[in-house]
């Protein structure tokens, strides 16, 4: 979401490196670059002005601490101000209320309320161990009701279905009664959206809110909607007394201005952020970790959490043993690793969470999900014997594998070359060499890591 902003801020900070002190002269041009980067990211102008003033006040005259460069001092100031801009400490999602805890989702049409309802239900079920009931009050769009019913079944939540002629507020009230009878922990109410803000929409949302006494009233906003989304959030906040915001489609080609503007403009924290289409692609919003990613320092904590949840530990240990022995790595192992990579969102998603100093220059060489699936298809077109003994794959076998996987022979050759390179690397780490390499990094940081 912040690729362009991250790249510009990184170049700007680099210009300060090697200076002995941050002064009015050398900070002026840097702040102009930061201002332009924020405006190009579609951050609201009043927000940009306040942010620049705060950074300037704290940056001017800051002495460079021992072993730190002005660039690092400036990064620290930017990081603190970005965290403050997005709400300070992580807001979290409190469920401290007599069940059923009622969550009402509101927003414009197309923002992703229905899919977000299901994602939130899944998060509550898996992370908080709650029983969740979902209900849709969008009587004008029967397809939306059917969509939520199907999504509820996919994520393991229950669904309350009402008649198409029942008023939305009555549907919500009936769903609340069912949640009480069924001893559900949480009721999530998905409201109707509109193409634009109108009085009828607001009154309907207020009526639903009064009927269920919502504990959380969350505005679902599309990260790619820009300043229109921020303006809509302000209107909804005034009309519905919002308690927070859920930012959706943060994995798309968005400039990030919404994330940096909505907290300042509405006074409401971003509670969750959606990072993809899959049901698990919703995570609590952490301003500090987001600021770290914006400044190109990655989000290693999120990567570790993702690996812990999605990686096959037994498979990883089996592969590690092969690396230690320096032999035995075959195409079955490579396919397993490629499949694990897809489960984690692909290599690009993994690299997005690594510090930019580590990944700089590698982005253009990163294979996309389509390339990874093509490689898996090539491996699947091999016989079991060929996967175990790649040396058997001659010219005729390569042509057969290419035809079976729907690719060119050159694609098969390229994968074989990559596999051979991996085998050579693994042999080079045979015995204690890998252990010594890891030991040399113990307690240290990669070069250039802040």
C-alpha positions, -999 to +999 in steps of 0.1 A: +000+000+000+028+024+008+054+014-019+058+048-035+057+067-002+083+043+013+106+046-017+104+084-017+110+087+021+139+063+019+156+084-008+149+115+012+164+101+044+195+089+025+203+125+015+209+134+052+234+106+058+269+117+066+259+151+081+271+159+116+240+178+127+204+184+116+201+221+109+175+244+094+194+245+062+198+207+056+163+199+069+144+224+048+148+205+015+142+172+032+109+184+047+098+196+013+104+161-001+085+146+028+056+170+021+055+161-016+057+124-008+027+127+016+007+147-008+013+123-036+002+095-013-031+114-011-028+124+025-052+153+034-035+187+031-043+199+067-029+166+080+003+171+060+008+206+073+004+196+109+027+166+104+055+187+088+052+213+116+056+187+143+085+170+125+103+203+120+099+214+156+114+181+168+141+178+142+157+212+143+188+213+164+186+176+174+221+165+182+233+134+166+237+107+192+268+087+194+272+061+165+240+075+148+238+095+117+214+124+111+195+102+088+188+077+116+178+105+140+154+119+114+140+084+108+133+081+145+115+114+145+095+105+114+086+071+130+073+087+162+052+112+144+038+087+120+028+065+150+011+095+166-006+105+134-022+070+131-034+069+167-004+062+190-007+028+207-026+000+190-063+005+197-072-032+199-106-046+200-122-049+234-149-075+241-155-064+277-192-064+277-221-087+286-226-110+256-237-109+230-212-082+220-227-063+191-206-050+162-222-028+136-205-023+102-213+007+081-199+023+049-204+030+013-213+004-013-183-014-027-160-008+004-161-045+013-185-046+043-199-080+036-165-098+031-151-078+060-180-091+082-170-126+074-133-119+079-140-103+113-161-133+123-133-157+114-108-136+134-131-136+164-136-174+161-100-184+156-081-157+177-106-150+204-124-184+206-159-167+203-192-180+190-203-155+163-237-148+147-238-129+114-268-110+100-273-088+069-298-060+070-293-051+033-328-060+022-324-040-011-297-064-023-308-101-018-274-111-034-256-095-005-276-115+020-269-147+001-232-138-001-229-133+037-248-165+044-223-185+022-193-167+038-206-174+073-206-211+065-170-209+051-156-192+083-175-213+108-200-187+119-238-190+123-261-169+101-295-153+110-318-152+080-349-130+079-377-124+055-370-100+026-399-077+035-388-073+072-375-038+080-337-036+086-340-025+122-364-053+130-340-078+114-312-066+136-335-068+167-346-103+158-310-113+153-300-099+187-328-120+203-315-151+185-279-143+197-292-142+233-311-174+230-283-192+213-257-180+238-235-163+211-206-142+222-207-117+193-233-105+169-220-088+137-245-066+118-238-059+082-257-028+071-267-017+036-243+005+016-249+033-009-230+048-038-229+080-019-238+094+015-275+103+018-300+110+047-320+078+042-288+057+046-279+075+078-313+072+093-315+035+086-281+029+102-291+049+132-323+029+136-304-003+134-279+010+160-307+019+184-324-015+179-293-035+189-274-010+212-241-016+193-209-018+214-188-011+184-198+010+153-171+005+127-168+024+094-155+001+066-134+022+041-117+013+009-080+022+011-080+029-027-109+055-024-085+084-014-099+116+000-135+107-009-132+079+017-119+103+043-147+127+037-173+099+039-157+087+072-162+122+086-199+123+077-205+088+090-187+096+122-209+126+128-241+108+121-234+074+138-209+082+165-184+057+151-160+039+175-134+029+149-125+022+112-117-009+093-094-002+063-100-027+034-081-035+002-048-023+017-030-048-006-042-030-037-026-002-057-034+023-030-013+054-021-019+050+016-033+085+023-065+071+039-045+053+066-025+085+074-056+108+073-086+091+087-074+090+123-065+127+123-096+138+104-123+118+123-106+112+156-115+075+153-088+048+153-082+023+126-090-010+144-085-036+116-069-036+082-078-060+053-048-072+033-064-095+007-094-114-005-090-145+016-109-150+048-078-148+069-066-115+053-077-093+082-054-082+110-056-058+140-041-024+130-009-015+148+002+021+142+038+014+153+043-015+130+026+003+101+049+033+106+079+009+105+067-005+072+061+029+057+097+039+065+110+008+047+120-011+079+095-039+072+073-057+097+093-087+108+070-093+138+041-098+114+062-121+093+071-143+123+035-144+134+024-155+099+050-182+097+040-195+131+004-197+120+008-210+085+041-228+082+043-266+085+068-270+113+074-307+107+081-301+070+105-272+079+124-295+103+127-322+077+141-298+051+165-283+077+179-318+083+185-322+046+203-288+045+225-299+074+234-331+056+240-313+023+221-339+003+187-354-005+170-321-016+147-330-046+118-316-065+093-329-040+110-306-014+110-277-038+073-281-045+065-282-008+084-250-003+066-233-032+032-244-018+041-230+016+051-197+000+017-194-017-001-201+016+018-171+030+006-148+002+035-153-022+071-141-021+062-105-028+040-105+004+068-120+024+094-095+011+070-066+019+074-074+055+113-074+054+134-043+058+139-024+026+177-026+031+175-063+028+152-064-002+165-034-021+173-043-057+155-076-055+119-065-062+123-068-100+135-104-096+107-116-073+085-142-090+048-135-088+021-160-077+015-168-113+052-178-118+052-199-086+020-218-097+037-223-131+067-239-114+044-261-093+026-272-125+060-281-141+070-302-111+035-319-111+041-329-147+072-349-137+070-385-128+077-396-092+111-409-102+120-377-121+111-356-090+134-378-068+162-381-095+163-348-115+194-361-133+171-384-154+154-354-171+169-353-206+157-334-237+128-357-246+116-357-210+118-319-208+096-316-239+071-340-224+070-321-191+066-288-209+036-302-229+021-316-197+023-284-178+013-261-207+046-242-207+076-238-230+107-260-228+126-229-219+105-226-187+114-262-178+151-255-184+149-223-163+134-242-134+160-270-137+188-244-136+173-228-105+170-262-089+207-270-097+218-237-082+199-245-050+215-279-048+250-264-051+242-238-024+229-266-001+261-286-006+281-255+002+263-254+036+271-291+043+282-300+078+288-272+102+292-244+077+255-233+079+257-235+117+288-213+117+272-188+094+241-185+116+264-183+147+283-153+132+250-134+130+240-141+166+233-109+185+240-088+154+220-071+127+222-073+090+243-045+074+224-013+071+196-024+094+185+005+116 
